[in-house]
Amino acid sequence: MKMKLLPWVVMTGALTLSACGGSDGLLGEDNDVDMMYPEAGAEDPADRPRPPESEPTMATVGPFVLDVAGNIAMLRGVTLEFYSNPSLMIDAIEPVAATGANAVRLMVNKDVTEDELDGALSVIANNNMVAVVTLTDDGSALQCQEDPNSLIDAVNTLWLDKWTAVLAQDRFQGRVIINIADGWGPTGVFSAASLGYQDYIDTYKALIRRFRDAGFKLPLMIDAAGCGQDFNAFLVGRGQELLSADPEKNLVLAADGDGQRWDNTDKIISANTLLAQEGVPFVMNAFGGSETGEFPVDHNDIMLQAAGNVAVSVDTPWSSAEDGVGYVNAFGEVLDLSGGASSLDVFMDRRYLEFMRVAPGSSNYAPNGTTGIAMYLIDTNGNRLRLGTFLARELRENTWNKLRFDVPAEIDPANLMSGATEFDQTAVTHVGVEIMANGKSDSAKGEIKFDNMNLFPGVPPVYTAQFNTDGDAEQWMVDGADSWVAEGSLQALPTAGQVNYQMASWNGDAIGQIDFSKTLNVTVRMFLPDEYAGDLSNMWMNAFGQFGEGWSWNSISVSPSQLVPGEWADLKYTVNFNETVQPPSDIYTAQAFGLQFGGITTPKSEPILIDSFVIEDPSARPTKVVTDTQYKATFSSGTEGFVNAGWDGGQVELANVDGALQASVPAGDGGAVNKADVNSVQEINFGGNLTVKANIFLPEAFSGTDFWMTFFFQSGSWQHFAFGEVDMTAMNYGEWNEVEFEITDDDYPADFARTLSPQMFGFQYGNTVAGEFMVDDIEIVGDRIVDDLQPIYQQGFDIAGALDDLAVDFTTGALDAGSMLTAKSLGFHVVPFGWTASTWYDTTALTIAEDVLGEALTERGDQVVNGPNGIIATSIPVMFE
């Protein structure tokens, strides 16, 4: 039997806990930053109490907090609003301990006395828990505020004066983490690339040194900006910058899991992945709950992700541009994957993306990496079928990518591997992951991780014709051409300018297999020889059907632009005769169905080839719509990264005025406003339809002028896509106007890099009147249709023995099986993190207990304490001696 283990237990043997993380950061281990801005106050008076220098404290290494014995201390506990009623709340500490919690987030404010803090810490210590002492207030000076003077004053008068004698006691040094301020820092930024965090970082660097100068060696916790939710404040090396400013290298980063940045699994994993790269421990010091707030989070999902997860990590010893490896897993049974799909989570070191200038002399860079990763299947006869390949340049950097591969109804011989000539989709025994250099550069190297090898059942096509038997047209007839079946294709040499392919009721029962009462998707795999290239501009195509006793004619135009002369192509179209046939009852009497192909000049020497007709019912595959706000700029503070793009001499000046983005322009100006750091907004996803919304205010002076405005994206490879032209005739000048633009699959430019983060997002304008116009509440909402099937095979790697079961199937180039066995190891998919759930007892929907003594838990509290990933299941005692 295989056993699932806690991920930090699985990984402990692979970790080296003797050296602090951060040596590979932007600043380096020893490159301290001495900028003391703003000033942190005077030196400690000589008579101020100081912690004993030799007393052991908790420590940090890489992404983990360690107890005094050097063991990983994964915090599992609750937040206690001690400041609200210290004499009452102190009685809650023992009931909290009784849940199995190993930590209490003890909330204090300026009114908490020295004796009250001493009493609370004593009870917490007596109950063998860690005290995360957190300074909060009512939001007037610290929480959700960014004035550094208020925070500096609080540190000087509270932490390093009023409470110093308590905190400096030797008995608390190994049991306390100081959380300097609850949710202090700029709001409304939420962008890793923004410069809006600089004062925040500089202030905390100064205060870290202030605590260290006062003799404190214990861990210091830094809350995220944006009321604690904005983890972006720690990214792009800022976490390492804080660590570099700490002589003790003993920091913990913290965030509140609440709001739209934490409201689904992908966002939690993305935040975790990005934070882990800072090499500083991360703790979720509070989190919201299901059905609470404007963007409710799933507290059970947060606890699940906090348990962590491991993945396969491959550090390939590349030697040549032809190197490759296939890792394979065997099933316990034979699976039928006809019409099915597979998925894989993939993380690549950013060096594989090989960023290059988009043009000589350009300052813009786009990914150009060719390193490939694919999934493949093996059938009972040992034949291998590659399902598809993603190149590094199609992946997002520094985050996990969810890749999907369909099992094709008709197999392209080019995807058969190792000399196979066929593949049996009904008898699959193995699934594999192939990693290939694919001509990559020598500098493209580093870790590649993958996880969650999932297989999904297929929904068989409604109808398939494959023409695999010579001479058998499978009830298809061709008019306007000489036709025959050979070499696996229906071949037609035109004798007229129009060719008709059809099957009809008088020619057999095949047409009766198709339920035309539903909207159907058709795929025709077709080869158009090169000699037809001159006809392509004049070609036309129609899908047609005839129904009922009167043989009523119904047709749908099909675009021949999908065909590429000299190449095989999948001609795809949708037939919805169910919406056009009259009377509607005739839809159940199908007389004929086919495809017309016109605009052909004759004579021709080469036949048109059709390899297959496949008809599918999309409604037969369970799907669900996932709708999510991917980005929103409310301009509650600053311009939120929107800048003058510098196009065409645009002279626009931007400012935040009354909580909106104001654009000041001279007469006749034309340019663009761009969110300069939009590529750091990981949530933007072009995988499906998008809706872009905004509020626009145009002064009356703009009425009747030639002013124009349009919204745009530029893709990860810098392709321009103007999608939202503002209708000036519909504007109410002198008032706020809400605009909304829909972007569908058909709207994206053909070469738009939909898998990558955008390089630009904003609006263009022209023919201005001298003055100001305003924009507010810019929002991107994604609407994706995804499969809702349950996988029939799942392979993660948090199961004991799963890594050993992943065998080397083959190698190419200079690689060998021995080196590739050594190259695979376990790495983190989700780095486990600590948490202290909100809130032990209060009057909100987030309360855990129904009373201070915890005699009864709320429904949420029962999940936090007793759930499968709650305190009891995941809390491990912390050692204090």
KETI-123860 format. One line per field, with one value per residue (C-alpha): x negated, z negated, y negated; residue number from 1; residue in three letters. Coordinates in steps of 0.5 Angstrom, whole numbers, plus 500, padded with zeros to 3 digits. Each point is the difference from the previous one (the first is absolute). Layout:
N
xx: (X  ...)
zz: (Z  ...)
yy: (Y  ...)
i: (NUM  ...)
aa: (ALA  ...)
// end
This chain:
881
xx: (500  498  500  501  495  500  496  495  499  499  495  496  495  498  500  493  502  493  500  505  503  499  493  503  504  499  496  496  499  495  502  504  504  498  505  504  506  503  496  502  499  495  495  503  498  495  505  505  501  497  501  495  495  499  507  502  506  504  497  501  497  502  508  500  501  496  501  494  498  499  507  505  505  506  505  507  504  505  501  502  502  497  500  508  500  494  503  505  496  494  505  500  493  501  506  496  494  505  502  493  498  492  501  504  500  501  503  497  501  498  504  498  496  493  503  506  495  495  506  502  493  500  506  498  493  503  505  494  502  496  503  500  501  503  501  507  504  507  497  499  492  497  505  501  496  493  498  493  500  506  496  494  503  503  494  496  506  503  495  494  502  507  499  493  499  505  498  492  501  496  506  504  494  501  508  501  501  501  504  499  506  507  501  496  498  502  507  502  494  500  495  493  496  503  495  506  497  493  502  503  494  495  504  500  493  499  504  497  493  504  502  493  497  504  497  506  498  507  504  503  506  502  507  502  502  507  503  496  502  495  495  497  497  495  498  495  494  504  500  493  499  503  496  494  501  501  493  504  503  506  506  507  504  508  506  508  503  506  503  499  493  501  507  498  495  496  499  498  495  498  498  497  495  498  499  496  495  498  497  504  505  507  506  507  502  507  505  507  506  505  506  497  498  500  495  501  494  501  497  499  497  495  498  500  494  497  499  495  499  494  498  495  494  495  493  498  493  500  495  503  506  502  501  506  504  506  503  505  506  503  508  502  505  502  503  505  498  503  502  497  495  494  498  493  497  494  495  493  494  501  493  504  504  494  503  497  501  506  496  493  499  507  501  505  499  504  499  497  498  501  499  506  505  505  504  501  503  498  505  500  496  495  501  499  505  497  507  497  494  499  494  497  501  508  499  501  493  499  507  504  503  506  499  506  499  506  500  501  506  495  493  495  494  495  502  499  493  494  502  507  505  507  503  505  504  505  494  495  495  495  500  494  496  495  495  496  495  503  494  499  494  495  502  507  499  503  506  506  506  506  506  507  500  507  504  507  506  502  507  500  501  507  498  493  498  492  500  495  502  498  507  504  503  504  507  497  501  496  503  496  494  497  499  498  497  493  494  505  503  506  497  503  498  504  504  503  500  504  499  506  498  507  503  507  506  500  493  500  502  493  504  505  494  500  505  501  505  493  495  494  493  497  492  498  493  498  494  500  494  496  503  506  497  502  507  500  502  506  502  507  503  506  503  507  505  507  506  507  504  499  493  499  493  496  493  494  494  494  493  495  495  498  497  493  498  495  501  505  505  506  506  505  507  506  507  506  506  504  501  502  504  507  505  495  503  496  493  502  500  493  500  493  494  493  495  500  494  500  495  496  496  499  497  496  495  500  506  503  499  505  497  506  507  501  506  501  505  497  506  498  494  501  497  501  499  495  501  495  497  493  498  503  497  505  495  501  492  496  500  499  495  503  495  499  498  496  503  500  498  506  499  506  498  504  502  505  505  506  499  499  495  500  496  498  499  498  505  498  497  500  496  502  500  498  499  493  499  506  496  499  508  500  507  501  502  502  502  507  505  498  505  496  504  498  503  499  501  499  501  505  495  498  508  500  492  496  498  499  498  499  498  494  496  493  499  494  496  502  506  505  507  505  506  504  502  504  507  499  507  503  496  504  494  499  503  497  501  499  497  500  496  501  494  501  496  501  498  493  495  497  493  502  496  506  496  496  501  501  494  505  507  503  504  498  503  499  503  500  503  495  503  501  504  500  501  501  502  497  501  498  505  499  505  497  504  496  501  504  498  497  493  500  492  497  492  498  493  502  501  494  497  503  493  497  506  498  495  496  503  495  494  498  494  494  504  501  505  495  499  507  502  495  503  507  502  505  501  506  506  503  496  503  502  502  507  503  508  504  503  501  506  503  507  498  502  492  501  497  503  507  497  494  499  501  505  504  496  504  501  494  496  501  497  494  499  502  500  496  495  501  497  500  498  494  498  493  497  495  494  498  493)
zz: (500  502  494  501  496  497  506  495  497  507  502  493  502  507  496  498  494  498  504  501  507  504  502  507  499  504  494  498  493  498  504  494  502  495  503  493  503  496  494  495  494  494  498  494  493  496  495  505  499  505  501  498  506  499  499  506  504  506  507  507  506  507  500  493  493  495  493  495  501  507  502  505  497  504  496  499  496  499  500  493  500  493  500  500  493  497  493  504  506  496  498  507  501  496  504  507  497  499  508  501  502  500  501  498  504  494  502  496  500  497  494  498  494  498  495  505  505  495  497  507  503  493  501  508  497  495  505  505  506  504  499  506  497  505  499  503  499  503  506  498  501  501  503  508  499  503  496  497  495  496  501  497  494  499  500  496  494  500  502  498  494  497  501  500  493  502  507  497  495  501  500  506  505  503  500  503  507  500  506  500  503  502  508  500  507  506  503  507  503  501  505  499  505  497  497  495  494  500  493  497  501  498  494  498  501  496  494  501  498  495  496  501  497  494  500  502  504  501  506  503  504  505  502  508  502  503  493  499  507  505  500  506  496  498  507  506  494  495  495  501  499  493  498  503  495  494  497  497  506  496  504  501  506  498  504  499  504  502  506  507  500  496  502  504  500  506  497  493  504  504  494  496  506  501  493  499  505  495  496  493  496  502  495  501  494  501  505  502  501  505  502  496  503  507  503  495  499  499  493  501  506  497  494  506  503  494  499  506  506  503  508  504  501  506  500  507  501  507  505  507  504  501  493  498  494  499  494  499  495  501  499  496  505  508  501  506  501  507  500  494  497  495  496  497  495  502  497  504  498  503  504  505  502  503  501  506  503  504  506  500  496  496  493  500  498  502  498  506  496  504  494  501  495  502  498  504  499  501  502  499  506  498  505  497  502  499  498  501  498  496  501  495  504  499  492  495  496  492  500  501  506  501  507  504  505  504  502  508  503  506  499  504  502  498  493  500  496  501  506  499  505  496  493  497  496  497  496  497  495  498  500  501  499  505  499  507  501  507  502  494  498  495  495  500  494  493  496  504  495  502  496  501  506  501  505  502  503  507  503  506  507  502  507  503  507  501  507  497  505  507  505  494  500  494  503  502  508  504  505  505  499  502  493  497  493  499  495  495  503  504  506  505  507  502  507  499  496  494  496  496  494  497  497  501  497  507  499  494  492  498  500  495  495  499  496  504  494  496  502  503  501  507  501  507  501  507  504  506  505  501  507  497  497  505  499  493  500  504  497  496  496  497  495  502  497  503  496  500  505  504  500  497  502  494  500  496  503  499  500  505  497  495  506  501  507  500  492  497  496  495  503  494  500  496  503  497  504  494  500  508  502  501  498  494  500  506  497  498  507  503  508  501  497  503  502  507  502  506  504  502  507  504  503  494  499  493  496  493  495  494  494  496  498  492  497  493  495  496  495  498  497  493  499  496  500  496  499  496  499  503  499  497  499  496  499  492  500  505  508  498  505  506  504  506  505  504  507  505  496  495  495  495  493  495  493  495  498  496  501  507  505  503  507  502  507  505  506  506  495  502  496  496  492  498  494  500  495  503  502  492  500  500  500  507  504  507  501  500  501  497  498  499  496  498  498  504  499  506  499  504  504  503  503  507  501  504  493  501  495  500  495  502  498  502  500  496  507  501  505  500  499  500  498  496  505  495  504  499  502  494  495  495  500  493  497  498  505  500  506  501  505  502  502  503  503  507  498  498  506  503  497  493  495  496  495  497  496  504  501  500  498  501  504  506  502  505  502  493  498  495  493  496  500  495  500  494  498  506  499  504  499  503  502  502  501  497  500  494  501  494  502  501  498  495  499  495  496  493  499  497  506  506  502  500  504  506  504  506  506  505  501  506  502  495  494  497  495  494  500  501  495  495  503  497  493  496  500  497  505  494  494  494  496  493  498  494  502  499  494  494  497  503  503  507  505  499  493  498  493  498  493  497  497  506  497  507  507  506  506  503  494  500  507  498  493  503  507  504  501  493  494  497  507  501  494  498  493  499  496  495  497)
yy: (500  493  495  492  496  493  497  496  507  503  494  500  505  496  494  497  496  497  494  494  499  494  501  500  494  493  497  506  503  495  494  496  494  494  495  498  496  498  499  505  496  499  506  504  497  504  502  503  507  505  507  505  500  508  502  504  498  502  500  500  503  500  500  503  498  504  501  500  507  499  503  497  497  500  495  502  496  494  493  497  493  499  493  499  503  502  503  504  502  503  505  503  502  506  502  498  505  506  500  502  493  499  492  494  494  495  493  494  493  494  501  507  499  503  505  502  502  503  504  502  502  504  504  501  503  504  504  501  495  495  493  496  493  495  493  497  494  498  498  493  500  507  505  498  494  498  494  503  495  503  507  497  497  507  503  495  499  507  506  497  496  502  507  501  503  505  502  500  506  506  505  497  499  507  500  493  497  493  497  493  497  503  499  493  498  497  502  500  503  507  500  504  495  494  495  498  505  496  496  506  504  495  498  508  500  495  503  507  497  496  506  504  494  501  507  504  506  503  501  493  501  495  499  499  493  499  502  506  503  497  506  496  495  506  502  498  501  495  506  501  493  500  507  496  494  505  502  506  503  501  498  502  498  500  498  500  505  496  496  502  501  507  502  506  506  497  494  503  504  495  495  506  501  493  499  506  498  494  505  498  503  498  501  499  496  499  503  498  505  503  496  494  493  498  505  506  505  507  501  507  499  496  505  505  497  498  507  500  504  503  501  503  496  501  497  503  500  497  502  499  496  507  502  503  505  503  502  505  503  506  501  506  501  499  493  498  493  499  493  499  494  500  494  498  495  497  495  498  496  494  501  505  494  497  493  496  493  500  496  498  494  501  499  505  507  506  508  504  506  507  505  504  504  505  506  506  507  507  506  507  501  496  494  493  494  493  496  493  496  493  496  496  493  502  501  494  499  501  504  506  501  505  503  504  505  504  507  499  503  501  501  496  505  495  501  507  501  505  503  502  500  500  499  503  495  505  504  495  503  494  492  497  493  498  495  497  495  499  496  496  495  503  494  503  505  500  504  503  502  504  502  503  505  500  504  499  504  499  498  504  496  501  502  502  502  501  504  505  505  499  500  499  493  501  498  493  498  494  496  496  504  507  503  507  502  502  499  498  494  499  497  495  497  495  500  493  494  503  506  503  505  503  506  501  504  504  502  504  499  496  493  503  500  493  496  493  498  498  494  505  498  503  501  502  502  498  499  495  501  494  499  498  494  495  502  498  493  502  506  501  505  502  506  502  504  502  502  503  502  494  500  493  497  497  498  497  496  503  496  503  496  506  504  499  502  506  502  504  495  501  497  498  497  501  502  498  502  501  492  500  506  498  503  502  507  501  500  508  502  499  501  497  497  498  495  495  498  495  495  505  499  506  505  502  505  502  502  497  505  500  505  500  496  500  497  499  498  494  501  507  498  497  493  494  493  497  492  496  493  500  493  494  493  496  494  500  498  497  502  507  501  496  496  496  505  495  502  494  495  501  494  503  499  504  499  503  495  502  507  500  500  493  499  493  499  494  498  505  505  508  505  506  502  506  504  501  506  504  506  501  501  508  500  498  506  499  508  498  494  493  494  494  494  493  494  494  492  496  492  496  497  507  500  499  501  505  503  508  505  508  505  505  506  502  507  503  500  493  500  495  501  494  503  494  494  495  498  493  499  503  496  496  494  497  507  506  506  507  504  507  504  508  504  507  505  498  493  501  499  506  500  497  504  502  504  494  494  494  495  494  498  493  495  496  493  495  493  497  494  496  502  507  506  506  507  505  507  503  508  506  506  507  504  507  507  506  507  502  508  504  503  507  500  496  500  495  501  498  508  504  504  496  497  507  502  495  504  497  503  497  495  496  496  501  502  507  503  500  493  498  505  496  493  501  499  497  492  496  499  496  498  502  493  499  496  497  500  495  499  504  496  494  497  501  506  502  502  507  501  498  498  498  507  503  505  500  499  496  504  497  501  507  500  496  505  507  499  505  494  497  499  507  503  496  497  503  498  494  501  495  503)
i: (1  2  3  4  5  6  7  8  9  10  11  12  13  14  15  16  17  18  19  20  21  22  23  24  25  26  27  28  29  30  31  32  33  34  35  36  37  38  39  40  41  42  43  44  45  46  47  48  49  50  51  52  53  54  55  56  57  58  59  60  61  62  63  64  65  66  67  68  69  70  71  72  73  74  75  76  77  78  79  80  81  82  83  84  85  86  87  88  89  90  91  92  93  94  95  96  97  98  99  100  101  102  103  104  105  106  107  108  109  110  111  112  113  114  115  116  117  118  119  120  121  122  123  124  125  126  127  128  129  130  131  132  133  134  135  136  137  138  139  140  141  142  143  144  145  146  147  148  149  150  151  152  153  154  155  156  157  158  159  160  161  162  163  164  165  166  167  168  169  170  171  172  173  174  175  176  177  178  179  180  181  182  183  184  185  186  187  188  189  190  191  192  193  194  195  196  197  198  199  200  201  202  203  204  205  206  207  208  209  210  211  212  213  214  215  216  217  218  219  220  221  222  223  224  225  226  227  228  229  230  231  232  233  234  235  236  237  238  239  240  241  242  243  244  245  246  247  248  249  250  251  252  253  254  255  256  257  258  259  260  261  262  263  264  265  266  267  268  269  270  271  272  273  274  275  276  277  278  279  280  281  282  283  284  285  286  287  288  289  290  291  292  293  294  295  296  297  298  299  300  301  302  303  304  305  306  307  308  309  310  311  312  313  314  315  316  317  318  319  320  321  322  323  324  325  326  327  328  329  330  331  332  333  334  335  336  337  338  339  340  341  342  343  344  345  346  347  348  349  350  351  352  353  354  355  356  357  358  359  360  361  362  363  364  365  366  367  368  369  370  371  372  373  374  375  376  377  378  379  380  381  382  383  384  385  386  387  388  389  390  391  392  393  394  395  396  397  398  399  400  401  402  403  404  405  406  407  408  409  410  411  412  413  414  415  416  417  418  419  420  421  422  423  424  425  426  427  428  429  430  431  432  433  434  435  436  437  438  439  440  441  442  443  444  445  446  447  448  449  450  451  452  453  454  455  456  457  458  459  460  461  462  463  464  465  466  467  468  469  470  471  472  473  474  475  476  477  478  479  480  481  482  483  484  485  486  487  488  489  490  491  492  493  494  495  496  497  498  499  500  501  502  503  504  505  506  507  508  509  510  511  512  513  514  515  516  517  518  519  520  521  522  523  524  525  526  527  528  529  530  531  532  533  534  535  536  537  538  539  540  541  542  543  544  545  546  547  548  549  550  551  552  553  554  555  556  557  558  559  560  561  562  563  564  565  566  567  568  569  570  571  572  573  574  575  576  577  578  579  580  581  582  583  584  585  586  587  588  589  590  591  592  593  594  595  596  597  598  599  600  601  602  603  604  605  606  607  608  609  610  611  612  613  614  615  616  617  618  619  620  621  622  623  624  625  626  627  628  629  630  631  632  633  634  635  636  637  638  639  640  641  642  643  644  645  646  647  648  649  650  651  652  653  654  655  656  657  658  659  660  661  662  663  664  665  666  667  668  669  670  671  672  673  674  675  676  677  678  679  680  681  682  683  684  685  686  687  688  689  690  691  692  693  694  695  696  697  698  699  700  701  702  703  704  705  706  707  708  709  710  711  712  713  714  715  716  717  718  719  720  721  722  723  724  725  726  727  728  729  730  731  732  733  734  735  736  737  738  739  740  741  742  743  744  745  746  747  748  749  750  751  752  753  754  755  756  757  758  759  760  761  762  763  764  765  766  767  768  769  770  771  772  773  774  775  776  777  778  779  780  781  782  783  784  785  786  787  788  789  790  791  792  793  794  795  796  797  798  799  800  801  802  803  804  805  806  807  808  809  810  811  812  813  814  815  816  817  818  819  820  821  822  823  824  825  826  827  828  829  830  831  832  833  834  835  836  837  838  839  840  841  842  843  844  845  846  847  848  849  850  851  852  853  854  855  856  857  858  859  860  861  862  863  864  865  866  867  868  869  870  871  872  873  874  875  876  877  878  879  880  881)
aa: (MET  LYS  MET  LYS  LEU  LEU  PRO  TRP  VAL  VAL  MET  THR  GLY  ALA  LEU  THR  LEU  SER  ALA  CYS  GLY  GLY  SER  ASP  GLY  LEU  LEU  GLY  GLU  ASP  ASN  ASP  VAL  ASP  MET  MET  TYR  PRO  GLU  ALA  GLY  ALA  GLU  ASP  PRO  ALA  ASP  ARG  PRO  ARG  PRO  PRO  GLU  SER  GLU  PRO  THR  MET  ALA  THR  VAL  GLY  PRO  PHE  VAL  LEU  ASP  VAL  ALA  GLY  ASN  ILE  ALA  MET  LEU  ARG  GLY  VAL  THR  LEU  GLU  PHE  TYR  SER  ASN  PRO  SER  LEU  MET  ILE  ASP  ALA  ILE  GLU  PRO  VAL  ALA  ALA  THR  GLY  ALA  ASN  ALA  VAL  ARG  LEU  MET  VAL  ASN  LYS  ASP  VAL  THR  GLU  ASP  GLU  LEU  ASP  GLY  ALA  LEU  SER  VAL  ILE  ALA  ASN  ASN  ASN  MET  VAL  ALA  VAL  VAL  THR  LEU  THR  ASP  ASP  GLY  SER  ALA  LEU  GLN  CYS  GLN  GLU  ASP  PRO  ASN  SER  LEU  ILE  ASP  ALA  VAL  ASN  THR  LEU  TRP  LEU  ASP  LYS  TRP  THR  ALA  VAL  LEU  ALA  GLN  ASP  ARG  PHE  GLN  GLY  ARG  VAL  ILE  ILE  ASN  ILE  ALA  ASP  GLY  TRP  GLY  PRO  THR  GLY  VAL  PHE  SER  ALA  ALA  SER  LEU  GLY  TYR  GLN  ASP  TYR  ILE  ASP  THR  TYR  LYS  ALA  LEU  ILE  ARG  ARG  PHE  ARG  ASP  ALA  GLY  PHE  LYS  LEU  PRO  LEU  MET  ILE  ASP  ALA  ALA  GLY  CYS  GLY  GLN  ASP  PHE  ASN  ALA  PHE  LEU  VAL  GLY  ARG  GLY  GLN  GLU  LEU  LEU  SER  ALA  ASP  PRO  GLU  LYS  ASN  LEU  VAL  LEU  ALA  ALA  ASP  GLY  ASP  GLY  GLN  ARG  TRP  ASP  ASN  THR  ASP  LYS  ILE  ILE  SER  ALA  ASN  THR  LEU  LEU  ALA  GLN  GLU  GLY  VAL  PRO  PHE  VAL  MET  ASN  ALA  PHE  GLY  GLY  SER  GLU  THR  GLY  GLU  PHE  PRO  VAL  ASP  HIS  ASN  ASP  ILE  MET  LEU  GLN  ALA  ALA  GLY  ASN  VAL  ALA  VAL  SER  VAL  ASP  THR  PRO  TRP  SER  SER  ALA  GLU  ASP  GLY  VAL  GLY  TYR  VAL  ASN  ALA  PHE  GLY  GLU  VAL  LEU  ASP  LEU  SER  GLY  GLY  ALA  SER  SER  LEU  ASP  VAL  PHE  MET  ASP  ARG  ARG  TYR  LEU  GLU  PHE  MET  ARG  VAL  ALA  PRO  GLY  SER  SER  ASN  TYR  ALA  PRO  ASN  GLY  THR  THR  GLY  ILE  ALA  MET  TYR  LEU  ILE  ASP  THR  ASN  GLY  ASN  ARG  LEU  ARG  LEU  GLY  THR  PHE  LEU  ALA  ARG  GLU  LEU  ARG  GLU  ASN  THR  TRP  ASN  LYS  LEU  ARG  PHE  ASP  VAL  PRO  ALA  GLU  ILE  ASP  PRO  ALA  ASN  LEU  MET  SER  GLY  ALA  THR  GLU  PHE  ASP  GLN  THR  ALA  VAL  THR  HIS  VAL  GLY  VAL  GLU  ILE  MET  ALA  ASN  GLY  LYS  SER  ASP  SER  ALA  LYS  GLY  GLU  ILE  LYS  PHE  ASP  ASN  MET  ASN  LEU  PHE  PRO  GLY  VAL  PRO  PRO  VAL  TYR  THR  ALA  GLN  PHE  ASN  THR  ASP  GLY  ASP  ALA  GLU  GLN  TRP  MET  VAL  ASP  GLY  ALA  ASP  SER  TRP  VAL  ALA  GLU  GLY  SER  LEU  GLN  ALA  LEU  PRO  THR  ALA  GLY  GLN  VAL  ASN  TYR  GLN  MET  ALA  SER  TRP  ASN  GLY  ASP  ALA  ILE  GLY  GLN  ILE  ASP  PHE  SER  LYS  THR  LEU  ASN  VAL  THR  VAL  ARG  MET  PHE  LEU  PRO  ASP  GLU  TYR  ALA  GLY  ASP  LEU  SER  ASN  MET  TRP  MET  ASN  ALA  PHE  GLY  GLN  PHE  GLY  GLU  GLY  TRP  SER  TRP  ASN  SER  ILE  SER  VAL  SER  PRO  SER  GLN  LEU  VAL  PRO  GLY  GLU  TRP  ALA  ASP  LEU  LYS  TYR  THR  VAL  ASN  PHE  ASN  GLU  THR  VAL  GLN  PRO  PRO  SER  ASP  ILE  TYR  THR  ALA  GLN  ALA  PHE  GLY  LEU  GLN  PHE  GLY  GLY  ILE  THR  THR  PRO  LYS  SER  GLU  PRO  ILE  LEU  ILE  ASP  SER  PHE  VAL  ILE  GLU  ASP  PRO  SER  ALA  ARG  PRO  THR  LYS  VAL  VAL  THR  ASP  THR  GLN  TYR  LYS  ALA  THR  PHE  SER  SER  GLY  THR  GLU  GLY  PHE  VAL  ASN  ALA  GLY  TRP  ASP  GLY  GLY  GLN  VAL  GLU  LEU  ALA  ASN  VAL  ASP  GLY  ALA  LEU  GLN  ALA  SER  VAL  PRO  ALA  GLY  ASP  GLY  GLY  ALA  VAL  ASN  LYS  ALA  ASP  VAL  ASN  SER  VAL  GLN  GLU  ILE  ASN  PHE  GLY  GLY  ASN  LEU  THR  VAL  LYS  ALA  ASN  ILE  PHE  LEU  PRO  GLU  ALA  PHE  SER  GLY  THR  ASP  PHE  TRP  MET  THR  PHE  PHE  PHE  GLN  SER  GLY  SER  TRP  GLN  HIS  PHE  ALA  PHE  GLY  GLU  VAL  ASP  MET  THR  ALA  MET  ASN  TYR  GLY  GLU  TRP  ASN  GLU  VAL  GLU  PHE  GLU  ILE  THR  ASP  ASP  ASP  TYR  PRO  ALA  ASP  PHE  ALA  ARG  THR  LEU  SER  PRO  GLN  MET  PHE  GLY  PHE  GLN  TYR  GLY  ASN  THR  VAL  ALA  GLY  GLU  PHE  MET  VAL  ASP  ASP  ILE  GLU  ILE  VAL  GLY  ASP  ARG  ILE  VAL  ASP  ASP  LEU  GLN  PRO  ILE  TYR  GLN  GLN  GLY  PHE  ASP  ILE  ALA  GLY  ALA  LEU  ASP  ASP  LEU  ALA  VAL  ASP  PHE  THR  THR  GLY  ALA  LEU  ASP  ALA  GLY  SER  MET  LEU  THR  ALA  LYS  SER  LEU  GLY  PHE  HIS  VAL  VAL  PRO  PHE  GLY  TRP  THR  ALA  SER  THR  TRP  TYR  ASP  THR  THR  ALA  LEU  THR  ILE  ALA  GLU  ASP  VAL  LEU  GLY  GLU  ALA  LEU  THR  GLU  ARG  GLY  ASP  GLN  VAL  VAL  ASN  GLY  PRO  ASN  GLY  ILE  ILE  ALA  THR  SER  ILE  PRO  VAL  MET  PHE  GLU)
// end
